[in-house]
C-alpha cells in the first residue's frame, strides 16, 4: 500500500472524507491519543505547572485534547483546512492556524515551553511542488522552531520514516538548526508497534551538560503496550478521570468558547432518514427521545427551514425521521447531515397565524372523482390534527381525510398579534410573513391546486385570475438597476402580448410554435380521411414504471380497432405516434437491464403484422431520428412508406409567411413596406417553427413601440394604430437564427481580420477553392470533393478555408473545430462529428470545414499519441459518398501534413493546397499598406532597414504573426523601430 505522502500533498490528501476518520474511526482516534500521550511523556514537563505548547500538525485536535486534559495551553498548526474544520466542530480549546510548516514557524523568540508533532514531519521529506527542496524546507522549519522555543524546552516528533536516508535528513537538519538530542525508538523488535520519536532539546551550548536522551520502551517485546505510566499517575493525583466526553460536557464546553468569542461548531448535527407512513401524517420531524428535550416543540434546520418536533423510540439516536414532503420542501437528501437548533417563538407576539391559505390536491396522481369534498369538513380535520404547529409558505402537509390522502400546500399566511387572537371577533391587523403558529382561531382558506382533479365545495379561496404584471411595477422598486436593455428584452418577448387587449392579440394571429410540420401533416391526413377520430400518442406516454404496463398501453391503442373489426366493412382507425424514436429504439441498443424498450417494439410489431393482422387500421409515425428506430418496424408491411419532411425552400417559406401573416393582412396591421418575398429569401434554412418565431419576435418589437414611456406594463392610448413594419422584421432576423444551416458566426470569427491578398499564392488558393465549389455544384460525377489545406502555423489556412466556404453560398456550411469539442470524450467527439455529416447529407449542397485535424485527433508528438477512434471516424466519413442528389465539399486544415501521411489520412483527400508563409518583403509591404500602419515614408524606411539587415533573404513569417507584430508596433511611440526589431527577432526562417 502506498504511503499517504506519496499519494497527494497533505492539504489535498486530508480532505473532508479523510478528516472524518478522526472523529468516527475509533481505532484512528485511539492510536492518535496513545502516540500523543507518549510524546507528552517524553516532553518531561512539570505536572504541577501548566505549559504553553505548540502542536505541529494538530489535525482534528485529538492531540490537543490530550494536552488540555493535562492542564496545558496549546496552539495548533495544520496545512489542511478540512482537518481544522473538524477541530472547530469538536470544540477544542487551542488556537488554530492554517499554515505550511515548510515555510517556517513564525512566532516570537522564546514563545513556547515545548512542542509536539504526531505523524507529520515525514511529509516535509517530499517535494510536492516544483519549488520545494526537502532539505531546505526541513532546515527552515527546525531553525524557526528553535527560535520560538524557550531555553531548555523540548520538542518531540513522532514520525514514520520511509528509509534510513529520511532519518538522516531529518536529524541532520535539526542538528544544523541548533538542536541537540536524538532518536527514541519504542518496541524496536515489533513490526507493528515500532514507533520513532525524535526528541530534541533547545538552548544548550556546545559545552553545556545536555540532558540525557530518554530510553525507548519495550526493547524485548514483540507486541505493543499502551502508553500510560507517568501520565496516568499524574491524572490520578489530580483526581481527573480519563475517558470519552459525553454530550453535556461538549455542550458546556462550546458555551464556554462562545463566551470567550471563539469560533464554535454547530450546536447539534443529525443525519436525515425516513420516517414511518403513520408518523408522516403528523407533519413532524421525528427524534429519538434521548436527542431532543421533551419541552422543545419547534426546530430550525440549517438555520432556514422550520419544522414541528415529535419523539419516538423507533428513531435511531443521531438521526431524524422525515417524510418525503419534508425532504422536498427543505431540499434534503437521505443520509445528509443537517444542523438542528430549537426554535422558540414565544418571545415574538406576531408569531401566530390569523389566516392560513392552503391549496388542496390528491396525494396520488391520476385520481378522478365526481364527488365534491367539503372544505369546512377538511378544515375541521386539519385543525384537529395540526393545531399548535408551525407552518411555512411552500410547505406541503400530508392529511388523511376520510381515508383519502390529501396534500395541502401553504400558499400564503397572515400573522396577527397574540393578544388579538385571545379575543375572538376583535379587529385583527394582518401582518404578512412566511411562517407562523396555527391555532384553533386561525382562519383557514382552501383552494384547489391547479394541476389536480379534486373538487371542493364551500371553498373560501379565490379563484379569480390575476394580472400577470402589476400596472405600477417598476424594476427600480425591486432594487434592480443597470439592466434596462436586458429586462426590456425579456419583457418584450415574453410578457408584452399579455398586457394588450385580447382582441388586438387575436388580430395578429399569434399561434403556438410549430416545427417543420410533421405533426401538423399527420393531423391533416387524419381529417382528410373518412375515419374515426385519430388517436394521437406522444411516444413517452406509452412508457410506464410498472412491469408489463407499457406493453398493455400499446395493446389498448389497438383495442377499439379490434373491437370494431368487421373485415372489409370495418371503419378506418388511425393511430398517430409522435416522437416515435422514444419508444421504438433499435432492440438491444439499451443496457438498462429491464428490456422494456425491446418489449414495446415486439408488442407493436405483433399488433401491426402478427397472426391476427388488422386491415382497418392506419399507423402514422413521426420522428426526427429515423436512424434510431428499429429496422423491423421500417420493413414492408409495417411502416413501409417513408416521407422526409425537409426544410422548406424559398417558395415554401413564402407560403408559411403568408399563412402566419394572413390575419395581420386581413386586419390591416401588416405595414405596406413588408415584402414577404424578401423575407422568404432572407430566411434560408428556417423551419416552420423558426419562421413562426421570427413573426412573434417582429410583433414583440411592434408591441414595444406602444408601451408608455417610463413604464413596462402600461399600454399607450394609440395601440389601435399598431403596425408591424419591415424594420421590425429586420430586427427579428438578428434575434431569431436558423438552427440548421450556416455556422455564420463561427466562420466569420475565423476571418475576423479579413483576407489580405499579399501575393499570388493567396489568389491561387482562393481561385482553386472556387473551382472546387463550382465542381461540387455542377458536376454529376464528383458529388464528394475533399481538399486539404496544409502549411506552417499561422499562415492563414483556417481563414482561407472559411472564406472559400462562405463564398460558396451553399445552404449548409458547418465548422468542425477543436475549440467546439473541448472537454469531449472520444465517444462525444465521434457523435458530434457524425451528427454534422448526417445533417450535411440532408442538404442538396453542403460544405464542412474541418479545422486543425491533428488537434481534433488529440495528436501530441510525445509518444506519439492520438485518438484512433476519432481518426477512423473521420477516415470513414471523408470517403463516404453522400446520398443520391446530395453533394458535399470538405475543406480541412493541418499544420502537420507529415503526421497525417503516417496515419494514411492524406489518401482520404482528393487534392491538397499548400499555404506558405510570407517569404519576401513585397508581401510584407502589401500587408502593411492594407493595415495602414505607416505612412509611405515610414514604410519605405522600414523596408530599407529590413533589406539592409538581410532579413529579406531568410524571411519566413505567418500572416497571423505579421498582423500581431504590426498591431503591437502600432501601440509604440516609435512604430518603425518596434516593427523592424520585432520582425527581425521573430520573422527569420527557423
Residue pairs with C-beta under 8 A, 6 or more apart in sequence:
3 160
3 162
4 13
5 13
5 122
5 123
5 125
5 126
6 126
7 13
9 128
9 129
10 79
10 80
10 123
10 128
11 79
11 80
11 81
11 100
13 80
14 59
14 80
14 82
14 83
15 80
15 82
16 82
16 85
18 82
19 59
19 60
19 80
19 82
19 83
19 85
19 86
20 86
21 28
22 28
22 29
22 32
22 59
22 60
22 62
22 83
22 86
23 29
23 60
23 86
23 89
23 90
29 62
32 59
32 62
32 63
32 118
33 62
33 63
33 65
33 66
34 226
34 227
35 118
35 119
35 158
35 195
35 227
36 62
36 63
36 66
36 67
36 116
36 118
37 66
37 227
37 228
37 231
38 158
38 186
38 195
38 197
38 217
38 227
39 63
39 116
39 117
39 118
39 156
39 158
39 197
40 66
40 67
40 70
40 116
40 156
40 231
41 227
41 229
41 230
41 231
42 154
42 156
42 184
42 197
42 199
42 214
43 53
43 114
43 116
43 154
43 156
44 154
44 214
45 51
45 70
45 72
45 113
45 114
47 70
47 234
47 237
47 238
50 71
50 72
50 73
51 72
51 73
51 113
51 114
52 72
52 73
52 74
52 75
52 111
52 112
52 113
53 67
53 72
53 73
53 74
53 75
53 112
53 113
53 114
53 115
53 116
54 74
54 75
54 77
54 105
54 107
54 111
54 112
54 114
54 115
54 116
54 145
54 148
55 63
55 64
55 67
55 74
55 75
55 76
55 77
55 94
55 115
55 116
55 117
56 77
56 101
56 105
56 115
56 116
56 117
56 120
56 121
56 145
56 157
57 77
57 78
57 79
57 101
57 117
57 118
57 119
57 120
57 123
58 64
58 74
58 76
58 77
58 78
58 83
58 84
58 87
58 94
58 96
59 78
59 80
59 83
59 86
59 87
59 118
60 83
60 86
60 87
60 90
61 76
61 86
61 87
61 90
61 92
61 94
61 96
63 116
63 118
64 74
64 76
64 87
64 92
64 93
64 94
65 90
65 92
67 73
67 74
67 94
67 116
68 74
68 92
68 93
68 94
69 235
69 240
69 242
70 231
70 234
70 235
71 238
73 93
73 94
74 93
74 94
75 94
75 95
75 96
75 97
75 112
76 84
76 87
76 92
76 94
76 95
76 96
76 97
77 97
77 99
77 101
77 105
78 84
78 87
78 96
78 97
78 98
78 99
79 98
79 99
79 100
79 101
81 98
84 96
84 98
87 96
88 96
88 263
88 264
88 265
89 265
89 266
90 250
90 265
91 250
91 253
91 254
91 257
91 264
91 265
93 253
93 257
99 106
101 120
101 124
101 141
102 124
102 132
102 137
102 138
102 140
102 141
103 137
103 140
104 140
104 141
104 143
104 144
105 141
105 144
105 145
105 148
106 144
107 144
107 148
108 148
109 147
109 148
110 148
110 149
110 150
110 151
111 148
111 149
111 150
112 148
112 149
112 150
112 153
113 149
113 150
113 153
114 149
114 153
114 154
114 155
114 156
115 145
115 149
115 153
115 154
115 155
115 156
116 155
116 156
116 157
116 158
117 155
117 156
117 157
117 158
117 159
118 158
119 158
119 159
119 160
120 157
120 159
121 157
121 159
121 170
121 198
122 159
122 160
122 161
122 162
122 166
122 170
124 134
124 137
124 138
124 141
124 170
125 134
125 138
125 162
125 166
125 169
125 170
126 132
126 134
127 133
127 134
134 169
135 169
135 173
138 169
138 170
138 173
138 174
139 173
139 176
139 177
141 173
142 173
142 174
142 176
142 177
142 179
143 176
143 177
143 178
145 155
145 177
146 177
146 178
146 179
146 202
149 155
149 202
149 203
150 202
150 203
151 202
151 203
152 201
152 202
152 203
152 204
153 201
153 202
153 203
154 181
154 199
154 200
154 201
154 202
155 179
155 199
155 200
155 202
156 197
156 198
156 199
156 200
157 170
157 197
157 198
157 200
158 195
158 196
158 197
159 170
159 196
159 198
160 196
161 167
161 170
161 196
167 183
167 196
170 198
171 182
171 183
171 198
174 181
174 198
174 200
178 202
179 200
179 201
179 202
180 200
180 201
180 204
180 210
181 198
181 199
181 200
181 201
181 210
181 213
182 198
182 199
182 213
183 196
183 197
183 198
183 199
184 196
184 197
184 198
184 199
184 213
184 214
184 215
184 216
185 194
185 195
185 196
185 197
185 216
186 193
186 194
186 195
186 197
186 216
186 217
186 218
187 193
187 194
187 195
187 216
187 217
187 218
187 219
187 221
187 222
187 223
187 224
187 225
188 194
188 216
188 219
189 219
189 220
189 221
189 222
190 218
190 221
190 222
190 223
190 224
192 223
192 224
193 218
193 221
193 223
193 224
193 225
199 213
199 214
201 210
201 211
204 210
204 211
217 225
217 227
218 224
218 225
232 242
235 241
235 242
245 253
251 267
254 264
254 265
254 267
257 263
257 264
258 264
266 339
267 339
267 340
267 341
268 291
268 339
268 340
268 341
269 337
269 338
269 339
269 340
270 287
270 291
270 318
270 319
270 320
270 337
270 338
270 340
271 318
271 319
271 320
271 335
271 336
271 337
271 338
272 319
272 320
272 322
272 327
272 332
272 333
272 334
272 335
272 336
272 337
272 338
273 315
273 316
273 319
273 320
273 321
273 322
273 334
273 335
274 321
274 322
274 323
274 334
275 286
275 315
275 321
275 322
275 323
276 314
276 321
279 286
279 310
279 312
279 321
279 323
280 323
280 324
280 325
280 398
281 385
281 398
281 399
281 400
282 308
282 310
282 385
283 308
283 385
283 386
283 389
283 397
283 398
284 307
284 308
284 309
284 310
284 389
285 299
285 301
285 307
285 308
285 309
285 310
285 320
285 321
285 322
285 326
286 310
286 311
286 312
286 315
286 320
286 321
286 322
287 309
287 310
287 311
287 312
287 315
287 320
287 321
288 311
288 312
288 313
288 315
288 316
288 317
288 318
288 319
289 311
289 312
289 313
290 317
291 317
291 318
292 309
292 311
293 342
294 311
296 309
296 342
297 308
297 309
297 388
298 306
298 307
298 308
298 309
298 342
298 343
298 344
298 345
298 390
299 306
299 307
299 309
299 340
299 341
299 342
299 343
300 306
300 307
300 340
300 341
300 342
300 343
301 307
301 330
301 332
301 338
301 339
301 340
302 330
302 338
302 339
303 339
303 341
304 330
305 329
305 330
305 392
306 343
306 390
306 392
306 435
307 326
307 330
307 390
308 389
308 390
312 321
315 321
320 338
320 340
322 332
323 398
325 395
325 396
325 397
325 398
325 407
326 332
327 333
327 334
328 396
329 392
329 394
329 395
329 396
332 338
343 390
345 351
345 390
345 437
349 417
349 418
349 419
350 415
350 416
350 417
350 418
350 431
350 433
351 415
351 418
351 436
351 437
352 415
352 416
352 418
352 421
352 436
352 437
352 439
352 442
353 391
353 413
353 414
353 415
353 416
353 436
353 437
353 438
353 439
353 442
354 414
354 415
354 416
354 420
354 421
354 428
354 430
354 431
354 442
354 443
355 413
355 414
355 430
355 442
355 443
355 445
356 391
356 410
356 413
356 436
356 438
356 442
356 443
356 444
356 445
357 410
357 411
357 412
357 413
357 445
357 447
357 461
358 382
358 397
358 408
358 409
358 410
358 411
358 444
358 445
358 446
358 447
358 461
359 408
359 409
359 411
359 446
359 447
359 448
359 449
359 450
359 461
360 373
360 375
360 378
360 406
360 407
360 408
360 446
360 447
360 448
360 449
360 452
360 454
360 456
361 406
361 407
361 409
361 448
361 449
361 451
361 452
361 454
362 404
362 405
362 406
362 407
362 452
362 453
362 454
363 398
363 405
363 406
363 407
364 405
367 453
367 454
368 453
369 453
369 454
369 455
370 455
371 455
372 455
372 456
372 457
373 401
373 404
373 454
373 455
373 456
373 457
374 456
374 457
374 458
375 446
375 456
375 457
375 458
375 459
375 460
376 458
377 401
378 399
378 401
378 406
378 446
378 456
379 444
379 446
381 399
381 400
381 401
382 399
382 408
382 444
383 438
383 440
383 442
383 444
385 399
386 397
386 438
387 438
387 439
387 440
388 437
388 438
388 439
389 437
389 438
390 435
390 436
390 437
390 438
391 397
391 410
391 413
391 435
391 436
391 437
391 438
392 410
392 434
392 435
393 410
393 411
393 412
393 413
393 434
393 435
394 409
394 410
395 409
395 410
396 407
396 408
396 409
396 410
397 407
397 408
397 409
397 410
398 405
398 406
398 407
399 405
399 406
399 407
399 408
400 406
406 454
407 449
408 446
409 449
411 447
412 432
413 432
413 433
413 434
413 435
413 436
414 430
414 431
414 432
414 433
415 430
415 431
415 432
415 433
415 436
416 428
416 429
416 430
416 431
417 428
417 429
417 431
420 426
420 427
420 428
420 429
421 428
421 439
421 441
421 442
424 441
444 460
445 459
445 460
445 461
446 456
446 459
446 460
446 461
447 456
447 459
447 461
447 462
447 463
448 454
448 455
448 456
448 459
448 461
448 463
467 499
468 495
468 498
468 499
469 495
469 498
469 499
469 712
469 713
470 713
471 713
471 714
472 713
473 712
473 713
474 711
474 712
475 481
475 483
475 484
475 487
475 712
480 487
487 712
488 704
488 712
491 712
492 700
492 701
492 703
492 704
493 696
493 697
493 700
496 700
496 703
496 704
496 707
497 505
497 508
497 510
497 699
497 700
497 703
499 713
499 714
499 715
500 703
500 715
500 719
501 719
504 719
504 720
504 722
506 663
507 663
507 664
507 667
507 669
508 663
508 664
508 667
508 669
508 699
508 724
509 660
509 661
509 662
509 663
509 664
510 695
510 696
510 699
511 660
511 692
513 689
513 692
513 693
513 696
514 520
514 688
514 689
514 692
515 687
515 688
515 689
516 645
516 646
516 647
516 648
516 687
516 688
516 689
517 645
517 688
518 578
518 622
518 624
518 645
519 576
519 578
519 622
521 645
522 534
522 536
522 576
522 578
522 620
522 622
523 534
523 536
523 576
525 574
525 620
526 533
526 534
526 574
526 576
526 620
529 572
529 574
529 618
530 572
531 571
531 572
531 573
531 574
531 618
532 560
532 571
532 572
532 573
532 574
534 574
534 575
534 576
535 557
535 560
535 573
535 574
535 575
535 576
536 576
536 578
537 557
537 575
537 576
537 577
537 578
538 578
538 579
538 582
539 577
539 578
539 579
539 580
539 581
539 582
539 583
539 584
540 579
540 582
540 583
541 553
542 550
542 553
542 554
542 583
542 600
543 550
543 553
543 582
543 583
543 596
543 600
544 550
544 552
544 553
550 583
550 596
550 599
550 600
551 599
551 600
551 603
554 600
554 603
554 604
554 607
555 603
555 607
557 575
558 575
558 607
558 614
558 617
560 573
561 570
561 573
561 614
561 616
561 617
562 614
564 570
564 571
564 573
564 616
565 614
565 616
566 616
567 615
568 615
570 615
570 616
571 616
572 616
572 617
572 618
573 616
573 617
573 618
574 617
574 618
574 619
574 620
575 617
575 618
575 619
575 620
576 619
576 620
576 621
576 622
577 583
577 584
577 619
577 620
577 621
577 622
578 622
579 622
579 623
580 621
580 622
580 623
580 629
581 623
581 624
581 625
581 626
581 628
581 629
583 597
583 600
583 601
583 604
584 600
584 601
584 604
584 621
584 629
584 630
584 633
585 597
585 601
585 628
585 629
585 630
586 628
586 629
586 630
586 631
587 597
587 598
587 601
587 602
587 630
587 632
588 598
589 628
590 597
590 598
601 630
601 632
601 633
604 633
605 632
605 633
605 638
607 614
608 619
608 633
608 637
608 638
609 637
609 638
619 639
621 629
621 633
621 639
623 629
626 634
626 642
627 838
632 638
633 639
634 640
634 642
644 842
646 842
647 685
647 686
647 687
647 740
647 842
648 655
648 656
648 686
648 687
648 688
650 680
650 681
650 684
651 680
653 679
653 680
653 683
653 686
653 691
654 676
654 677
654 680
656 688
656 691
656 692
657 676
657 679
657 680
657 683
657 691
657 695
658 676
660 691
660 692
660 695
661 670
661 674
661 676
661 695
663 669
664 670
664 724
669 722
669 723
669 724
670 723
670 724
671 723
671 724
671 725
671 726
673 725
673 726
674 724
674 725
674 726
674 729
675 726
679 694
679 729
682 733
683 690
683 691
683 694
683 733
683 738
684 738
684 741
684 742
684 811
685 738
685 740
685 741
685 742
685 811
685 812
686 694
686 738
687 738
687 739
687 740
690 736
690 737
690 738
690 739
693 736
694 729
694 732
694 733
694 736
695 732
697 731
697 732
697 735
697 736
698 724
698 728
698 729
698 731
698 732
699 724
699 728
700 732
701 724
701 727
701 728
701 731
701 732
702 722
702 723
702 724
702 725
702 728
703 722
705 722
706 715
706 716
706 718
706 719
706 722
707 713
707 714
707 715
707 716
708 714
708 715
708 716
740 812
740 839
741 811
741 812
741 813
741 843
742 806
742 811
742 812
742 813
742 814
743 813
743 814
743 815
744 806
744 813
746 815
746 817
746 820
747 802
747 805
747 806
747 813
747 815
747 849
748 802
748 806
750 798
750 799
750 801
750 802
750 815
750 849
750 851
751 799
751 802
751 803
751 806
753 799
753 963
755 762
755 766
755 796
755 799
755 800
755 803
756 762
756 926
756 927
756 930
756 959
757 763
757 766
757 926
758 918
758 923
758 924
758 926
758 927
758 930
758 959
759 918
759 920
759 922
759 923
759 926
761 915
761 916
762 796
762 800
765 789
765 800
765 913
765 915
766 800
766 803
766 804
768 913
769 787
769 800
769 801
769 803
769 804
769 807
769 891
769 913
770 804
770 807
772 785
772 787
772 804
772 889
772 911
773 804
773 807
773 808
773 810
773 847
773 889
775 782
775 785
776 782
776 783
776 785
776 845
776 887
776 888
776 889
777 808
777 810
777 845
777 887
782 910
783 881
783 882
783 886
783 887
783 888
784 880
784 881
784 882
784 887
784 888
784 890
785 888
785 889
785 890
785 910
786 878
786 889
786 890
786 892
786 908
786 909
786 910
787 889
787 890
787 891
787 892
787 909
787 910
787 911
787 912
787 913
788 892
788 893
788 894
788 897
788 900
788 906
788 909
788 911
788 912
788 913
789 797
789 800
789 801
789 891
789 892
789 893
789 894
789 912
789 913
789 915
790 797
790 893
790 894
790 895
790 897
790 912
790 913
790 914
790 915
791 797
791 895
791 914
791 915
791 916
791 917
792 895
792 916
792 917
792 956
792 958
793 895
793 958
794 917
794 958
794 959
794 960
794 961
795 915
795 916
795 917
795 958
795 959
795 960
796 915
796 958
796 959
796 960
797 893
797 894
797 895
797 915
798 849
798 851
798 852
798 893
800 915
801 849
801 851
801 891
801 892
801 893
802 815
802 849
804 891
805 813
805 815
805 847
805 849
805 889
805 891
806 813
808 845
808 847
808 889
810 843
810 845
810 846
810 847
810 889
811 843
811 844
811 845
811 846
812 839
812 840
812 842
812 843
812 845
812 846
812 847
813 846
813 847
813 848
813 849
814 836
814 839
814 840
814 846
814 847
814 848
814 849
815 848
815 849
815 851
816 832
816 833
816 836
816 848
816 849
816 850
816 851
816 856
817 851
817 852
817 856
818 851
818 852
818 855
818 856
820 832
821 828
821 829
821 832
821 856
824 832
826 867
826 869
826 870
827 869
829 856
829 867
829 870
829 873
830 869
830 870
830 873
833 856
833 870
833 873
833 874
833 877
834 873
834 877
836 848
837 848
837 877
837 880
840 846
840 848
840 882
840 886
840 888
841 882
841 883
841 886
841 888
842 886
843 886
844 885
844 886
844 887
845 887
846 882
846 886
846 887
846 888
846 889
847 888
847 889
847 890
847 891
848 888
848 889
848 890
848 891
849 891
849 892
849 893
850 856
850 874
850 890
850 891
850 892
850 893
851 892
851 893
852 893
852 894
852 895
853 874
853 892
853 893
853 894
853 900
853 905
854 866
854 894
854 895
854 896
854 899
854 900
856 870
856 874
857 866
857 867
857 870
857 871
857 874
857 903
858 865
858 866
858 867
858 870
859 865
859 866
859 896
859 899
860 866
864 899
866 903
871 903
871 905
874 905
874 908
875 904
875 905
875 908
878 890
878 892
878 908
878 909
879 908
882 888
890 909
892 909
894 900
897 906
897 912
900 906
906 912
917 956
917 957
917 958
917 959
918 924
918 927
918 955
918 956
918 957
918 958
918 959
918 962
919 955
919 956
919 989
920 952
920 955
921 943
921 946
921 947
921 951
921 952
921 955
924 943
924 946
924 955
924 957
924 962
924 983
925 939
925 943
927 959
927 962
927 963
927 966
928 934
928 939
928 942
928 966
929 939
931 963
931 966
931 967
933 939
933 966
933 969
933 970
933 975
933 979
934 942
934 975
934 976
934 979
938 975
938 976
941 976
942 976
942 979
942 980
945 976
945 980
946 952
946 980
946 983
946 984
949 980
949 984
951 983
951 984
951 987
951 988
954 988
954 989
955 987
955 988
955 989
956 987
956 988
956 989
956 990
957 965
957 983
957 986
957 987
961 986
961 987
962 983
962 987
965 979
965 982
965 983
965 986
965 987
966 979
968 978
968 982
969 975
969 976
969 978
969 979
969 982
972 978
